[in-house]
Amino acid sequence: MSDDTASVGVDVINAKTEDTKSAHALKSSWRGLSNFFAGLAILFVVWWFGVYLISSSPSTEHFADFGPIPALQAMPELWDEGTIQSAIMSSGYRLGSGLLIAIVIGVPIGILIGRSKRFRELSNSPFQLLRMISPLSWEPIAVIVFATWNQAIIFLIAMASVWPVAFATAAGLAKVDPAWFKVARNLGAKPWHVVTNIIVPAITFDVLTGIRLALGVAWIVLVPAEFLGVTTGLGYSIQDAREGLSYDHLMAWVLIIGVIGYILDSSCVLLIKRFSWHRGES
């Protein structure tokens, strides 16, 4: 067999392999989209049917506005008024500020827990105690200590988010082979080189996972924290709709919060897959 014939055979095999991979990727994407929309359809049908059963009685017929159709119809009105944009900006600022503080504090604490046995032993009890305190329990203290409600809410979000980040970072560092640090020291690496070239790449997956968990906790804390004291935000908008008996607006806000939370969580999943060494499914 000549070299040209062999080369053609290899090219044909490679082409078939690429076609097979493309077909599998297309099939997987189609299956994912089908499951996504099918799941949403089931959710909306259950939602609609539940509201239909409740509102079928004359004494509770006003609950019909809790259904998915009134909620979807209310969204364009809220958008045209600029209410959705304003609420997202206000809540986004509080959420982003609180998460940033949690990351800046939590990652160094996690590194200390993972690298220093003495620090880990001394900090375990107080950190576990603080972690188990409900973040909203700090609300009365935060209101007294901080000058504005914005600052108080950011503090509550930071308190809720710092522990997932810290403990995920520590868990990631605990999986790093100690021999890496010995080799680095023997090669004359400075502490900063150890941090940037060993620790940070090794714990990226766990840090991002911790941030994803922290985001979920922070998102849960954000809405009830905005029920009192502020006049903007997603939580305030729900409270305002409830007090105005605008049930269609109320459910529209609930749906908006769910959609935004889903988008944020999906973004974290993409970041985990993109920037970590791990390529498994989250």
Number of C-alpha atoms within 10 A of each C-alpha: 5 6 8 9 10 11 11 11 12 12 12 12 12 12 12 12 12 12 12 12 12 12 12 12 12 12 12 12 12 12 11 12 12 12 12 11 11 12 12 12 12 11 13 15 14 13 14 16 14 14 19 16 13 16 18 13 11 8 9 12 14 13 17 20 18 23 22 22 15 16 21 17 13 19 20 13 13 15 12 10 11 11 16 19 13 15 19 17 14 16 23 16 15 25 21 16 17 25 26 18 17 25 22 13 16 27 25 15 22 25 23 19 24 22 16 11 11 10 13 17 10 11 15 11 11 9 14 11 10 13 16 10 12 13 20 18 10 15 17 10 11 19 17 11 11 13 10 13 18 18 17 23 30 26 24 24 31 26 24 30 31 27 27 25 30 29 22 26 32 25 18 22 25 15 11 15 10 11 9 13 17 12 11 16 14 9 9 10 15 10 12 10 13 15 15 11 13 16 20 17 13 20 24 19 23 22 28 21 23 26 30 23 19 26 25 17 16 26 22 15 22 24 20 16 22 23 18 12 14 16 15 18 24 27 23 21 23 24 19 17 17 15 11 11 11 16 22 24 26 23 24 26 25 16 16 18 19 13 12 13 16 13 12 15 17 13 13 19 16 11 15 24 17 12 13 18 13 13 11 8 7 10
